[in-house]
């Protein structure tokens, strides 16, 4: 069965927006000038006095001349070294270009050039005829469950960090403005819940900034179930939809009139208690925006529990999203009947803007290069033409920074043992040159589906103009897949990896490719299908092992993301789950 994949979705990306912080620099300058010559004795003759002054000046001039000579010598010497280093650096860059290195008699560094399409053509007959090692999705992972022993807190209610720990009177109202795409906003919401608990504040339903990239005007209630959010946090934290009239009148019924409190990135709990808390007690309300990455991962355990509660229990997609998402999951299960209702989901980051931003080159030649130059100028103006920016596509590729093509994803999965009867769900925006790049993936996996092919046009129509709502559909279908494949990083896969760890009893069941290793294999024209498969099976086993990794946490010294690695802190609210459809708690 060959599925006709259509890519009609509005473009969306889940690139993470960078959160900046405040830095301060101090410089201390001191005087290193020589001491003045000693004063003459009162009874010395004028002649001896003049001689001493002459000797002093002569010695001073001598020292200055010696110093000047020394500095000049060191400068000339260091300049030669710098010149040699610069030449070596430039020579290295030239060698990396590829064609020029051949002219100079040097072999290009392996992995610099995209040749995956050539490897595919060479190995296609072997790929097509190989069904000897097909694996069942139910037996992909050796590690099934992870047991984490962690004492649970009875409740986070009434446990506040800092002043007035047990005060029943809230310190004020907290308003946050979440920015970015779907999952960056999700991070901001969970952090806002944690900060409100930290400050003993009443949280106003978070506001969403309109982003010029995603261009999605959706508000909180359009994406998440507000009633469920408020009810789930009741007893731990008070959440309201808007400020009381007294405060609204004070600011002329305009939230933007409330002074914006600029918080440093990754601010610790002590910063909030020392800087934000006093201002909130004085003003009665604090507005913080933007709020991406404004709370450190190291927070007291009961505050960390609030993050877990917000992310895995309180945040549930709104009814329109949940209803359609449930239909899509059920349809994927039906389409995957040959595999017992299990399917693989792939988050493919091969949209035009992603390819342009990566500055990587594929198999489109000069036409592709010219097209990408136009795209970069269109979206980022002169950012990529600055003199200090050096673009070397080959180095990006060998460093694993290039988005995987659909062809490369397909070869990797076939090499790992997933055969052509495997159902694949493709989560993506509009694929760059979709007809051309999706063709090889369809040859390897004819049971390929997207939200556009699973949903009826009238079902998907209400979501088309809203990138975050479309992303929420992809998120849900990927969440319930047996295996999730991430290809380029970002907030979307990081949140999914953590959510799947929570859902699958501690195992992420995620394939995160070693792209540095993959590009070397996909440029080796002598590689055989047997050798390629051996390497892919090792990669699959390594992902299985990493799927149960739990960060070492001593007290509250956590450096990894609680959203990617929810254990052990979130174990307290984790219930025994399996892979059956349970959308009611999302």
Backbone torsions as a table, in degrees:
resi	resn	phi	psi	omega
1	UNK	NA	125.2	178.3
2	UNK	-109.6	123.1	-178.8
3	UNK	-94.5	129.9	177.8
4	UNK	-81.1	103.9	-176.2
5	UNK	-84.5	124.6	176.3
6	UNK	-111.1	142.8	-178.2
7	UNK	-116.8	75.7	-176.2
8	UNK	-99.5	-0.2	-175.1
9	UNK	-67.5	147.3	171.4
10	UNK	-62.6	147.2	-178.6
11	UNK	-67.8	132.9	171.8
12	UNK	-143.3	153.2	174.7
13	UNK	-132.2	157.0	-179.9
14	UNK	-119.1	36.0	179.8
15	UNK	-66.9	142.0	-179.7
16	UNK	-80.6	134.2	176.7
17	UNK	-86.7	133.2	-176.6
18	UNK	-72.6	136.5	177.8
19	UNK	-102.6	119.4	-178.2
20	UNK	-92.5	158.3	178.5
21	UNK	-129.0	176.1	179.6
22	UNK	-92.8	138.6	175.8
23	UNK	-127.6	149.5	177.8
24	UNK	-127.7	140.0	-179.8
25	UNK	-122.2	139.7	176.2
26	UNK	-129.1	140.6	-179.9
27	UNK	-130.1	134.2	178.0
28	UNK	-111.2	123.8	-179.2
29	UNK	-115.5	137.6	179.5
30	UNK	-129.1	161.4	-179.1
31	UNK	-91.3	127.5	177.4
32	UNK	-110.9	17.6	-178.1
33	UNK	-70.3	147.3	-178.3
34	UNK	-66.2	154.7	179.8
35	UNK	-68.8	149.6	179.2
36	UNK	-67.3	156.9	179.7
37	UNK	-63.4	150.1	-178.2
38	UNK	-64.4	149.1	178.8
39	UNK	-70.7	146.6	-179.1
40	UNK	-70.6	154.7	175.8
41	UNK	-68.9	150.6	-175.3
42	UNK	-63.5	-35.5	-173.4
43	UNK	-101.6	11.2	180.0
44	UNK	-78.1	151.8	179.6
45	UNK	-72.6	160.4	-179.6
46	UNK	-66.9	-30.5	-178.8
47	UNK	-68.4	-49.0	180.0
48	UNK	-63.8	-34.5	178.2
49	UNK	-62.4	-42.0	178.6
50	UNK	-66.3	-38.5	179.5
51	UNK	-62.6	-43.9	-180.0
52	UNK	-62.2	-40.9	179.0
53	UNK	-63.1	-38.6	-179.8
54	UNK	-65.6	-44.2	-179.8
55	UNK	-64.1	-38.8	-179.8
56	UNK	-62.9	-45.7	179.3
57	UNK	-64.0	-40.3	-179.5
58	UNK	-62.9	-45.1	178.9
59	UNK	-64.1	-38.9	179.6
60	UNK	-64.1	-45.1	178.0
61	UNK	-62.7	-37.5	-179.0
62	UNK	-64.3	-44.4	179.7
63	UNK	-63.5	-40.6	179.5
64	UNK	-65.1	-39.8	178.7
65	UNK	-64.1	-43.7	179.2
66	UNK	-62.3	-40.9	178.9
67	UNK	-64.2	-42.0	179.6
68	UNK	-63.2	-41.6	179.7
69	UNK	-63.7	-43.7	-179.0
70	UNK	-62.5	-46.8	179.9
71	UNK	-61.7	-42.2	179.5
72	UNK	-62.5	-41.0	-179.4
73	UNK	-65.2	-46.5	-179.7
74	UNK	-64.4	-38.2	179.9
75	UNK	-63.3	-45.3	-179.9
76	UNK	-63.6	-40.2	-178.8
77	UNK	-66.9	-47.4	179.4
78	UNK	-67.2	-32.7	178.3
79	UNK	-62.9	-39.6	178.0
80	UNK	-62.8	-42.3	178.2
81	UNK	-63.1	-43.5	179.0
82	UNK	-63.0	-40.5	179.3
83	UNK	-62.9	-42.2	179.4
84	UNK	-64.0	-43.6	179.1
85	UNK	-62.4	-42.1	178.1
86	UNK	-61.4	-42.8	178.7
87	UNK	-62.8	-42.3	178.6
88	UNK	-62.8	-41.1	-179.5
89	UNK	-63.8	-47.5	179.5
90	UNK	-62.6	-39.7	178.6
91	UNK	-62.2	-40.1	178.3
92	UNK	-63.0	-41.0	178.0
93	UNK	-62.7	-41.1	-179.8
94	UNK	-63.9	-40.5	-179.6
95	UNK	-63.7	-29.9	-176.7
96	UNK	-78.1	-13.8	-175.9
97	UNK	-65.8	-33.3	176.1
98	UNK	111.3	-80.4	-178.1
99	UNK	-59.4	-42.0	-179.3
100	UNK	-65.4	-34.6	-179.5
101	UNK	-65.1	-30.9	176.8
102	UNK	-68.2	-38.5	178.7
103	UNK	-64.6	-32.3	-177.8
104	UNK	-87.1	2.3	175.6
105	UNK	86.1	17.1	-179.8
106	UNK	-111.7	146.3	177.8
107	UNK	-81.3	128.5	179.5
108	UNK	-59.0	148.9	177.8
109	UNK	-64.6	133.5	-179.0
110	UNK	-59.0	138.1	176.7
111	UNK	95.1	-6.1	-175.8
112	UNK	-70.0	-33.9	-171.4
113	UNK	-110.3	137.7	177.3
114	UNK	-73.6	113.7	178.8
115	UNK	-130.3	16.2	-175.7
116	UNK	-58.6	-36.0	-180.0
117	UNK	-65.0	-33.7	177.6
118	UNK	-71.0	-41.3	177.7
119	UNK	-62.6	-40.3	180.0
120	UNK	-62.0	-46.3	179.1
121	UNK	-62.0	-37.9	-179.3
122	UNK	-67.6	-38.3	-173.9
123	UNK	-100.3	-0.5	-172.5
124	UNK	-57.8	-42.4	179.8
125	UNK	-59.8	-41.2	178.9
126	UNK	-68.6	-38.8	178.8
127	UNK	-63.6	-44.7	-175.5
128	UNK	-65.3	-35.9	-176.1
129	UNK	-90.0	-6.4	-174.5
130	UNK	-92.5	106.1	172.0
131	UNK	-128.7	17.6	-173.0
132	UNK	-73.5	-27.7	-173.9
133	UNK	-119.7	29.5	-180.0
134	UNK	-61.8	136.2	-176.5
135	UNK	-108.6	150.4	175.0
136	UNK	-87.6	136.7	-176.7
137	UNK	-60.4	-30.9	-179.3
138	UNK	-69.6	-14.8	-178.2
139	UNK	-118.8	19.3	-178.9
140	UNK	-64.9	-43.4	-171.4
141	UNK	-102.2	132.7	175.5
142	UNK	-77.7	-35.2	-178.7
143	UNK	-90.9	118.1	-175.2
144	UNK	-99.5	-33.9	-172.4
145	UNK	-151.4	147.8	179.3
146	UNK	-121.5	125.2	178.6
147	UNK	-99.0	120.8	179.1
148	UNK	-118.2	115.3	178.7
149	UNK	-87.4	117.1	-178.8
150	UNK	-150.2	121.0	177.8
151	UNK	-62.6	138.6	-176.9
152	UNK	-98.9	146.4	173.6
153	UNK	-77.0	139.4	-179.3
154	UNK	-64.4	-38.4	-178.2
155	UNK	-165.0	150.2	174.1
156	UNK	-96.6	-4.9	-176.7
157	UNK	-67.0	135.3	176.2
158	UNK	75.8	5.3	-179.4
159	UNK	-106.1	103.9	-175.7
160	UNK	-118.6	151.4	-175.5
161	UNK	-101.9	112.5	176.9
162	UNK	116.8	-146.4	-174.6
163	UNK	-64.9	148.9	176.1
164	UNK	50.9	55.6	-173.9
165	UNK	-56.5	-38.0	-174.4
166	UNK	-114.5	23.2	-178.5
167	UNK	-73.6	128.5	178.4
168	UNK	-77.1	-12.0	-177.5
169	UNK	-90.9	120.7	179.4
170	UNK	-61.6	150.2	-178.4
171	UNK	-80.2	-16.7	-178.9
172	UNK	155.8	-166.2	-178.8
173	UNK	-109.5	140.7	178.7
174	UNK	-114.4	124.2	175.4
175	UNK	-117.1	126.8	177.3
176	UNK	-122.6	150.8	177.8
177	UNK	-117.1	104.8	-178.0
178	UNK	-79.5	136.0	-179.8
179	UNK	-123.2	168.8	178.9
180	UNK	95.8	-163.1	179.6
181	UNK	-87.6	-166.5	-173.1
182	UNK	-53.1	-51.0	-173.0
183	UNK	-85.0	-22.5	171.1
184	UNK	-70.1	-37.4	174.5
185	UNK	-64.9	-38.0	178.9
186	UNK	-61.7	-42.7	177.1
187	UNK	-60.2	-43.9	-179.8
188	UNK	-63.0	-39.7	-179.9
189	UNK	-63.8	-47.5	-179.5
190	UNK	-63.9	-39.8	177.0
191	UNK	-66.1	-34.9	178.9
192	UNK	-65.4	-39.7	176.5
193	UNK	-61.6	-43.5	179.9
194	UNK	-64.3	-43.5	-179.4
195	UNK	-66.5	-39.4	177.9
196	UNK	-61.7	-40.6	176.6
197	UNK	-66.0	-37.6	179.8
198	UNK	-64.0	-40.0	-175.9
199	UNK	-93.3	-0.1	-174.6
200	UNK	55.6	46.9	-175.7
201	UNK	-109.3	162.2	172.4
202	UNK	-91.8	125.2	-177.6
203	UNK	-89.9	127.0	172.0
204	UNK	-86.9	138.1	-179.9
205	UNK	-45.2	123.5	-175.2
206	UNK	-56.5	144.0	177.0
207	UNK	-95.7	147.5	179.5
208	UNK	-106.5	127.5	174.7
209	UNK	-75.1	143.4	175.1
210	UNK	-79.5	121.0	-175.9
211	UNK	-99.8	135.6	-177.0
212	UNK	-69.6	-18.3	179.5
213	UNK	-86.4	-53.4	-177.4
214	UNK	-79.9	-29.9	176.8
215	UNK	52.0	46.3	179.5
216	UNK	-113.3	114.6	-178.0
217	UNK	-84.1	10.1	-176.7
218	UNK	-58.0	143.9	174.0
219	UNK	-104.6	175.6	-175.4
220	UNK	-52.1	-49.7	-176.3
221	UNK	-68.0	-18.3	177.4
222	UNK	-75.1	-26.6	-176.4
223	UNK	-106.6	-38.4	-176.8
224	UNK	-118.9	156.7	178.9
225	UNK	-80.6	103.9	-176.4
226	UNK	-62.6	-45.0	-177.7
227	UNK	-60.7	-43.0	179.7
228	UNK	-65.5	-39.6	180.0
229	UNK	-61.0	-48.1	-178.5
230	UNK	-66.4	-43.6	-177.0
231	UNK	-67.3	-38.2	-178.2
232	UNK	-66.6	-35.6	-178.1
233	UNK	-86.2	-6.4	-179.9
234	UNK	-62.3	135.3	-176.3
235	UNK	95.2	-21.4	176.0
236	UNK	-108.9	-37.3	-172.4
237	UNK	-158.6	138.4	176.8
238	UNK	-90.1	129.5	-180.0
239	UNK	-123.5	132.9	178.5
240	UNK	-125.0	159.1	-178.5
241	UNK	-81.5	-28.3	-179.4
242	UNK	-155.0	165.7	178.9
243	UNK	-70.0	152.4	175.3
244	UNK	-65.5	158.6	-176.2
245	UNK	-58.2	-33.1	-178.3
246	UNK	-59.8	-45.4	179.8
247	UNK	-75.2	-37.6	179.4
248	UNK	-62.7	-40.5	178.5
249	UNK	-64.4	-37.2	180.0
250	UNK	-60.5	-32.3	-178.5
251	UNK	-110.0	29.5	175.6
252	UNK	55.5	36.2	176.6
253	UNK	54.5	35.0	179.4
254	UNK	-135.1	111.8	-177.2
255	UNK	-58.8	-34.5	-176.3
256	UNK	-68.9	-13.3	176.4
257	UNK	-77.1	-14.9	177.3
258	UNK	-73.3	126.7	-179.0
259	UNK	-54.4	134.9	-178.6
260	UNK	-86.3	124.5	-179.5
261	UNK	-90.8	115.6	-178.2
262	UNK	-85.2	115.5	-178.2
263	UNK	-105.9	138.0	179.8
264	UNK	-66.9	154.3	179.3
265	UNK	-65.7	142.9	177.7
266	UNK	52.9	42.0	-178.8
267	UNK	-66.5	135.1	179.0
268	UNK	-76.7	169.2	179.8
269	UNK	-60.4	-36.2	-179.2
270	UNK	-62.9	-32.9	178.4
271	UNK	-65.4	-45.1	-179.9
272	UNK	-62.9	-39.6	-179.0
273	UNK	-73.1	-33.2	-177.3
274	UNK	-84.0	-31.5	-174.6
275	UNK	-111.4	-47.1	-173.7
276	UNK	-81.6	-42.2	-176.0
277	UNK	-57.8	-48.5	178.9
278	UNK	-60.3	-39.2	179.6
279	UNK	-65.8	-38.0	178.5
280	UNK	-66.4	-40.7	178.9
281	UNK	-63.7	-33.2	-178.3
282	UNK	-78.7	-43.9	-173.8
283	UNK	-92.2	-25.7	-177.7
284	UNK	88.3	-14.7	179.0
285	UNK	-153.8	143.2	177.3
286	UNK	-130.5	134.4	175.1
287	UNK	-115.3	128.5	-179.7
288	UNK	-123.3	122.7	177.5
289	UNK	-160.4	138.5	-2.9
290	UNK	-73.6	163.8	-173.4
291	UNK	-119.1	19.6	178.4
292	UNK	-75.4	129.9	174.7
293	UNK	55.1	44.0	-178.7
294	UNK	-103.7	11.7	176.7
295	UNK	-138.0	130.7	-179.1
296	UNK	-64.1	157.1	176.2
297	UNK	-73.1	-26.5	179.0
298	UNK	-83.6	100.9	177.0
299	UNK	-136.2	162.9	178.9
300	UNK	-56.3	150.0	-175.1
301	UNK	-54.1	-41.7	-177.4
302	UNK	-69.9	-26.3	175.0
303	UNK	-75.5	-37.1	175.6
304	UNK	-62.2	-36.6	178.6
305	UNK	-63.3	-33.7	176.7
306	UNK	-64.8	-38.7	175.5
307	UNK	-59.9	-45.9	-179.5
308	UNK	-61.4	-46.2	-178.9
309	UNK	-60.8	-40.9	-179.6
310	UNK	-66.0	-47.5	-173.1
311	UNK	-72.3	-42.5	-170.9
312	UNK	-101.2	-10.5	179.8
313	UNK	-125.3	-48.4	-172.5
314	UNK	-75.8	-34.7	-178.0
315	UNK	-85.3	105.9	176.8
316	UNK	-126.4	135.0	-177.4
317	UNK	-62.3	151.2	-178.4
318	UNK	-62.0	162.7	-175.8
319	UNK	-57.0	-45.5	179.5
320	UNK	-59.7	-40.5	179.5
321	UNK	-69.9	-48.1	-178.1
322	UNK	-60.9	-39.1	-178.3
323	UNK	-63.6	-49.7	-179.7
324	UNK	-70.0	-38.1	179.6
325	UNK	-60.8	-41.5	178.8
326	UNK	-62.9	-39.2	177.5
327	UNK	-63.3	-42.3	-178.8
328	UNK	-65.5	-40.8	178.4
329	UNK	-63.7	-45.4	179.8
330	UNK	-62.9	-37.8	178.5
331	UNK	-68.9	-36.4	175.5
332	UNK	-65.3	-38.6	178.0
333	UNK	-63.4	-42.0	178.1
334	UNK	-64.3	-43.2	179.0
335	UNK	-65.2	-20.1	-176.2
336	UNK	-102.1	29.4	-176.6
337	UNK	-61.3	-30.8	179.0
338	UNK	-66.1	-21.4	-179.8
339	UNK	-112.0	26.2	178.6
340	UNK	69.5	26.7	178.6
341	UNK	82.9	8.3	-179.2
342	UNK	-100.5	144.7	-177.7
343	UNK	-143.2	165.8	178.6
344	UNK	-108.5	135.8	175.2
345	UNK	-111.3	143.2	-178.4
346	UNK	-127.9	123.9	173.8
347	UNK	-93.0	102.6	-173.6
348	UNK	-99.5	116.2	179.1
349	UNK	-100.5	65.9	-179.3
350	UNK	-123.1	40.0	173.3
351	UNK	-77.4	162.9	-175.6
352	UNK	-59.3	-44.0	-177.8
353	UNK	-68.5	-31.6	178.6
354	UNK	-69.1	-41.2	178.1
355	UNK	-65.0	-41.5	179.7
356	UNK	-65.1	-44.6	-177.0
357	UNK	-66.2	-33.1	-178.4
358	UNK	-71.3	-19.8	-178.0
359	UNK	60.8	30.7	178.9
360	UNK	-98.8	152.2	178.7
361	UNK	-113.1	142.6	-178.9
362	UNK	-119.0	-131.6	-174.0
363	UNK	-107.6	23.2	-177.5
364	UNK	-93.5	-1.5	176.7
365	UNK	66.1	-153.3	-177.3
366	UNK	-64.2	-33.0	179.7
367	UNK	-63.6	-42.8	178.2
368	UNK	-64.8	-43.0	-179.4
369	UNK	-60.6	-44.9	179.4
370	UNK	-64.3	-40.3	179.7
371	UNK	-64.2	-41.1	179.8
372	UNK	-69.0	-35.2	176.6
373	UNK	-62.0	-41.2	178.3
374	UNK	-65.2	-41.5	-179.4
375	UNK	-64.4	-42.8	179.8
376	UNK	-63.4	-40.2	179.7
377	UNK	-69.5	-34.3	-179.4
378	UNK	-66.9	-44.6	-173.1
379	UNK	-93.2	-29.1	-174.5
380	UNK	-125.0	13.0	178.2
381	UNK	51.5	-126.7	-174.4
382	UNK	-92.1	14.4	-175.6
383	UNK	-56.9	-38.7	-175.6
384	UNK	-91.7	4.3	178.7
385	UNK	-110.3	6.0	179.2
386	UNK	-65.6	148.5	-176.2
387	UNK	-64.5	-28.2	-177.6
388	UNK	-84.3	-1.5	-179.1
389	UNK	-101.8	119.7	177.8
390	UNK	-107.7	119.5	-178.1
391	UNK	-103.7	115.0	178.3
392	UNK	-127.8	93.8	-175.6
393	UNK	-54.9	-38.1	-178.7
394	UNK	-61.3	-42.0	179.2
395	UNK	-67.8	-37.1	175.9
396	UNK	-60.2	-37.8	-177.3
397	UNK	-68.9	-48.6	-177.7
398	UNK	-71.3	-17.9	176.0
399	UNK	-88.4	4.1	176.3
400	UNK	75.7	24.2	-176.1
401	UNK	-100.2	0.7	-179.2
402	UNK	-93.3	134.5	176.6
403	UNK	-60.0	137.6	177.0
404	UNK	-69.5	140.9	175.1
405	UNK	-80.2	160.6	174.5
406	UNK	-55.3	-37.5	178.4
407	UNK	-60.6	-45.5	-178.0
408	UNK	-66.5	-38.4	176.6
409	UNK	-63.1	-43.3	-179.9
410	UNK	-63.0	-44.7	179.2
411	UNK	-63.7	-40.0	178.9
412	UNK	-61.5	-46.8	-177.9
413	UNK	-67.8	-40.0	177.0
414	UNK	-65.0	-37.6	177.8
415	UNK	-65.2	-31.3	178.9
416	UNK	-76.6	-11.3	176.9
417	UNK	112.5	1.3	175.2
418	UNK	-78.4	118.9	-174.7
419	UNK	-92.9	-174.7	-173.4
420	UNK	-75.2	1.3	174.7
421	UNK	-95.5	1.5	179.8
422	UNK	-77.9	132.0	176.6
423	UNK	-84.6	132.3	-177.8
424	UNK	-119.5	129.8	170.6
425	UNK	-104.1	125.2	-176.7
426	UNK	-102.6	112.3	176.6
427	UNK	-97.4	116.6	-174.2
428	UNK	-168.5	163.4	167.3
429	UNK	-85.3	-152.9	-179.5
430	UNK	-76.1	115.4	-177.3
431	UNK	-67.6	138.1	177.3
432	UNK	-65.8	123.4	-176.8
433	UNK	47.3	58.8	-170.4
434	UNK	-56.1	-45.4	-175.8
435	UNK	-59.5	-38.6	-178.1
436	UNK	-78.0	-45.4	-172.5
437	UNK	-80.4	-24.8	-179.9
438	UNK	-83.8	-17.3	-176.8
439	UNK	-56.7	-48.1	179.8
440	UNK	-64.2	-37.2	179.1
441	UNK	-64.7	-39.0	177.1
442	UNK	-66.2	-33.3	176.6
443	UNK	-65.3	-37.9	-178.8
444	UNK	-82.3	-33.1	-178.6
445	UNK	-134.5	85.2	-177.8
446	UNK	-65.9	-22.2	178.2
447	UNK	-89.4	67.9	-175.8
448	UNK	-111.5	128.5	-174.7
449	UNK	-131.8	155.8	173.2
450	UNK	-135.0	172.8	176.5
451	UNK	-62.4	-30.1	179.0
452	UNK	-69.7	-34.3	-179.2
453	UNK	-85.0	-23.4	-180.0
454	UNK	-86.0	-35.5	-176.6
455	UNK	-91.6	151.5	173.1
456	UNK	-75.8	150.8	-178.7
457	UNK	-54.2	-40.4	-179.0
458	UNK	-71.6	-24.6	177.0
459	UNK	-72.9	-38.0	-175.2
460	UNK	-86.5	-19.2	-175.2
461	UNK	-53.7	-43.8	-178.3
462	UNK	-65.1	-14.1	-177.0
463	UNK	-101.5	-12.0	-168.2
464	UNK	-59.4	-33.3	-176.2
465	UNK	-90.8	8.8	-174.1
466	UNK	-130.0	101.3	-174.5
467	UNK	-63.0	-37.4	-178.7
468	UNK	-68.2	-36.0	178.9
469	UNK	-70.3	-37.2	174.6
470	UNK	-64.4	-41.1	178.2
471	UNK	-63.8	-34.1	178.8
472	UNK	-65.8	-35.2	175.7
473	UNK	-64.2	-47.8	178.2
474	UNK	-60.7	-41.9	-178.1
475	UNK	-57.6	-45.5	-176.0
476	UNK	-67.9	-43.7	-179.6
477	UNK	-65.9	-38.6	177.3
478	UNK	-67.1	-36.4	-177.3
479	UNK	-59.3	-37.2	-174.8
480	UNK	-99.2	12.3	175.1
481	UNK	-77.6	156.9	178.2
482	UNK	-69.5	-37.4	179.5
483	UNK	-134.2	135.6	176.5
484	UNK	-114.3	131.8	-179.3
485	UNK	-113.3	121.8	175.4
486	UNK	-106.1	143.4	-173.0
487	UNK	-121.9	-12.6	-174.1
488	UNK	-149.9	2.4	179.5
489	UNK	78.9	-173.2	-177.9
490	UNK	112.8	176.2	-177.6
491	UNK	-66.0	-36.5	-177.5
492	UNK	-57.4	-57.5	-179.8
493	UNK	-67.5	-32.8	-179.3
494	UNK	-65.2	-42.5	177.1
495	UNK	-67.7	-38.6	179.2
496	UNK	-65.1	-41.0	179.0
497	UNK	-59.2	-43.9	179.0
498	UNK	-67.7	-42.1	-179.2
499	UNK	-64.7	-36.7	178.9
500	UNK	-73.0	-31.6	172.2
501	UNK	-61.7	-42.8	178.6
502	UNK	-64.6	-41.0	-175.8
503	UNK	-75.9	-37.8	-175.0
504	UNK	-100.6	40.2	174.2
505	UNK	53.5	40.4	174.1
506	UNK	101.1	-7.4	-179.6
507	UNK	-106.9	129.8	-177.3
508	UNK	-76.8	-24.0	-177.7
509	UNK	48.1	49.4	-175.6
510	UNK	-122.4	139.4	172.3
511	UNK	-103.2	112.9	177.2
512	UNK	-114.8	97.7	-169.2
513	UNK	-61.5	146.2	169.0
514	UNK	-83.6	91.9	-171.7
515	UNK	-70.3	-27.6	177.0
516	UNK	-64.8	-39.0	178.1
517	UNK	-73.4	-38.0	-176.5
518	UNK	-65.4	-41.3	-177.6
519	UNK	-67.7	-29.0	176.6
520	UNK	-67.9	-42.9	179.7
521	UNK	-67.3	-35.7	-175.8
522	UNK	-86.8	12.1	170.0
523	UNK	-119.2	-7.3	-178.2
524	UNK	-83.5	102.8	-177.9
525	UNK	-68.8	-10.9	178.6
526	UNK	-96.4	-1.3	-177.9
527	UNK	-68.9	137.8	177.1
528	UNK	-96.8	161.7	179.4
529	UNK	-64.7	-35.3	178.6
530	UNK	-63.7	-46.7	179.6
531	UNK	-65.5	-39.9	179.0
532	UNK	-62.3	-42.7	179.1
533	UNK	-62.7	-41.3	179.3
534	UNK	-58.4	-43.3	-179.5
535	UNK	-68.3	-36.9	179.4
536	UNK	-70.2	-34.9	177.6
537	UNK	-66.9	-35.3	175.1
538	UNK	-65.2	-41.9	179.6
539	UNK	-63.3	-39.8	178.7
540	UNK	-64.1	-43.4	178.5
541	UNK	-63.2	-37.8	179.1
542	UNK	-65.9	-38.2	177.3
543	UNK	-67.8	-34.3	176.6
544	UNK	-63.1	-43.0	180.0
545	UNK	-66.3	-43.7	-179.0
546	UNK	-71.3	-18.7	-178.5
547	UNK	-64.0	-23.0	-179.1
548	UNK	-105.6	11.6	-178.8
549	UNK	-65.9	136.2	176.2
550	UNK	-124.5	126.9	-178.3
551	UNK	-65.4	146.7	175.5
552	UNK	-78.2	123.3	-176.7
553	UNK	-124.8	121.2	176.4
554	UNK	-107.6	114.8	-175.8
555	UNK	56.7	-112.0	179.7
556	UNK	-117.5	25.8	-177.6
557	UNK	-88.5	70.9	-179.1
558	UNK	-104.3	132.3	177.7
559	UNK	-112.3	-25.0	-179.3
560	UNK	-82.9	162.2	-176.7
561	UNK	-72.5	131.5	175.8
562	UNK	-67.3	-21.0	-178.7
563	UNK	-82.6	-24.9	176.8
564	UNK	-93.2	-35.9	179.5
565	UNK	-123.4	83.5	-174.3
566	UNK	-73.2	-19.5	-178.3
567	UNK	-92.6	149.0	6.2
568	UNK	-88.9	-11.8	-171.2
569	UNK	-59.7	-37.8	-175.6
570	UNK	-87.3	3.5	-179.9
571	UNK	-62.0	-29.0	-175.7
572	UNK	-62.9	-32.7	-179.3
573	UNK	-102.8	3.9	-178.5
574	UNK	-80.9	127.7	177.1
575	UNK	-104.9	159.9	178.6
576	UNK	-65.1	119.4	-176.6
577	UNK	-122.1	161.0	170.2
578	UNK	-137.2	-172.0	-173.0
579	UNK	-86.4	4.4	177.3
580	UNK	-71.4	159.7	-174.8
581	UNK	-69.3	117.8	177.7
582	UNK	-136.9	73.4	-177.1
583	UNK	-83.3	-7.2	-173.1
584	UNK	-66.2	-24.3	-176.9
585	UNK	-100.4	3.8	-179.7
586	UNK	-83.6	NA	NA
